[in-house]
Amino acid sequence: MPVIENPLRIAEEAAADYQECYGTELVSAIVYGSAAGGDFDPKHSDINLLLVVVEVNLATLERSSKLQEKWLKKRVSRPLFMDKHYI
């Protein structure tokens, strides 16, 4: 597993990929968990993202499945999806 020196930079890169994947359907990408605070361990912690999309459905989730696999290898967990109506 790679050591992550700058979790916010990695989160920004992942968010940019998800923005490209979802376009205007992505309302917001939010970092949460230890990467958002002072508890991040560069050797062990994962980066958590919340993706707010227009609508969560199976097609939405499937669209980024390969992208999720890419980011799992870089210690970015599968995103938590919520739709704007839920928020």
C-alpha positions as CSV (number, residue, x, y, z in Angstrom):
1,M,0.0,0.0,0.0
2,P,1.3,3.5,-0.9
3,V,2.1,6.0,1.8
4,I,-0.1,9.0,1.4
5,E,1.7,12.3,2.3
6,N,-1.0,14.7,1.2
7,P,-4.5,13.2,1.5
8,L,-6.2,16.3,0.3
9,R,-4.3,16.4,-2.9
10,I,-5.2,12.8,-3.6
11,A,-8.8,13.5,-2.7
12,E,-8.8,16.5,-5.2
13,E,-7.4,14.2,-7.9
14,A,-10.1,11.6,-7.2
15,A,-12.8,14.2,-7.2
16,A,-11.6,15.5,-10.5
17,D,-11.9,12.0,-12.0
18,Y,-15.5,11.7,-10.6
19,Q,-16.3,15.1,-12.0
20,E,-15.2,14.0,-15.4
21,C,-17.2,10.8,-15.0
22,Y,-20.5,12.4,-13.8
23,G,-20.3,15.9,-15.3
24,T,-23.2,18.1,-14.3
25,E,-24.8,15.2,-12.4
26,L,-22.1,15.6,-9.7
27,V,-23.3,18.2,-7.3
28,S,-20.5,18.0,-4.8
29,A,-17.5,15.9,-3.7
30,I,-16.7,16.1,0.1
31,V,-13.8,14.7,2.0
32,Y,-14.7,13.2,5.4
33,G,-13.1,11.0,8.0
34,S,-9.5,11.2,9.1
35,A,-8.3,12.8,5.9
36,A,-10.5,15.8,6.7
37,G,-9.0,16.2,10.2
38,G,-5.9,15.6,12.2
39,D,-6.2,11.8,12.7
40,F,-4.9,10.8,9.2
41,D,-2.2,8.1,9.4
42,P,-0.1,8.3,6.1
43,K,0.7,4.5,6.3
44,H,-2.7,3.1,7.2
45,S,-5.7,5.5,6.7
46,D,-7.9,5.6,3.7
47,I,-9.4,8.6,2.1
48,N,-13.2,8.9,2.3
49,L,-15.3,10.8,-0.3
50,L,-19.0,11.6,-0.2
51,L,-20.3,12.2,-3.7
52,V,-23.6,14.1,-3.9
53,V,-25.2,13.4,-7.3
54,V,-28.5,14.5,-8.8
55,E,-30.0,11.0,-8.4
56,V,-28.6,7.7,-6.9
57,N,-29.6,4.6,-8.9
58,L,-27.9,1.5,-10.2
59,A,-26.8,3.1,-13.4
60,T,-25.2,6.0,-11.5
61,L,-23.2,3.6,-9.3
62,E,-22.2,1.3,-12.2
63,R,-20.9,4.3,-14.3
64,S,-18.0,4.8,-11.9
65,S,-17.2,1.1,-11.1
66,K,-13.9,1.0,-13.0
67,L,-13.0,4.4,-11.6
68,Q,-13.6,3.2,-8.1
69,E,-11.3,0.3,-8.7
70,K,-8.6,2.7,-9.8
71,W,-8.8,4.8,-6.7
72,L,-9.1,1.8,-4.3
73,K,-5.5,1.0,-5.4
74,K,-4.5,4.5,-4.2
75,R,-6.3,4.0,-0.9
76,V,-9.4,6.1,-1.7
77,S,-12.3,4.1,-0.4
78,R,-15.4,3.5,-2.5
79,P,-17.4,6.7,-2.3
80,L,-20.5,7.2,-0.2
81,F,-23.2,8.3,-2.6
82,M,-26.1,10.5,-1.7
83,D,-28.5,12.3,-3.9
84,K,-29.3,16.0,-3.6
85,H,-32.9,15.2,-2.5
86,Y,-31.6,13.2,0.4
87,I,-29.3,15.9,1.5
